[in-house]
Amino acid sequence: MAKKIVLTAFLILVFACGLKAETKNVILIGWDGAQREHVMQALEKGELPTLKMLSTQGQLVKIDIEGTTDTKAGWSQILTGYYPSVTGVYSNNQYHSIPEGFSIGERLEKYFGDANIYTAAVIGKKGHVDAEPEEMIKVTDDNRAELEKRLKAKVDKNGKLKKPDCRIKDVNGVEYFFSPGKPHYYMSKNTDLFENGLSRNEKVGKRTLQLLDENKGKRFFFFVHFAEVDHAGHNHGENSKQYNYALISSDKWTGKIIDKLKELGVYDETTVYVTVDHGFDEDAKNHHNAPYVFLATNSTKLIRDGRRQDVAPTILEAFGLDLTKIEPKIDGVPLTQKDTRGPAKIGSDKPIKNKQKKKTIQL
Ligand SMILES: [Zn+2]
């Protein structure tokens, strides 16, 4: 009998722990361009104490990427949970604005109500994590020269030709200059704060600390984007000391954000996730084929490795949203749930549009 009581009490306890309340807050921290292998080596050397702390207190899992390994594709997938066929964001050069209401912040605003949650994005990059609306300008004699300048291909700092993402469209015999809306246009409109182009980690970090102070007491969701790892990779290469230093800097600022959460007394009710949009080609200055990254968190609820699109449903579920009610159905699966999808299709997810274009040229 006594054994039975003990067993029942044990089962109730296990059950109660499983039903533990949802998280109150989430901070999603991005280390743009952090290659998994390099990060693991730095972690072993003791260079990333914050990541070490998170993985000890919570978990560190592998994330393998389906789709293009660049910034626009990466953060669009992470912030929505969808494949590019739903968001329209295939790569840095092929995109339009993510449809309204699809990002984590927008879903949380709708679920909790504007007055009950503070949603903010504090972003290092200017290009590729951007929010300008679509442009459709009638071409006239006055603006033609200026618009044509924007249509010219530019050479980037690696000597690679960058195709412009704008073009001239013919609408019933009238010429229009067309530039697609940037991915995060609707997110920037429908959440409380969207600031990009802060560039240095220090600026991103300090702004985040300030906003946490200013909004203390409120429920919150932050997306904090550190750009220096990616910039150091492009400028100096993946095996450079600058790339390694940028990782150390991202870890340091992640630590300062966690310290602030502790100082404000909200760390225990805040789930922190650190993740990455794409890795880096080994010993190179680019990330054409860099599908191996990671996710670290202070949560102990994750049960497996995952994919880039699994991050958004993991966060929405942590806040208590019922994923079965979300339309269209999210492509990712929360990292707290079993994966029955079969092996990931690692690598590029080329849109059908591209194939059609190529065929036309060949003909
Ligand atoms: Zn990059």
Residues whose N, C-alpha, C, O or C-beta is under 5 A from the ligand:
A	BS01	ZN	D230
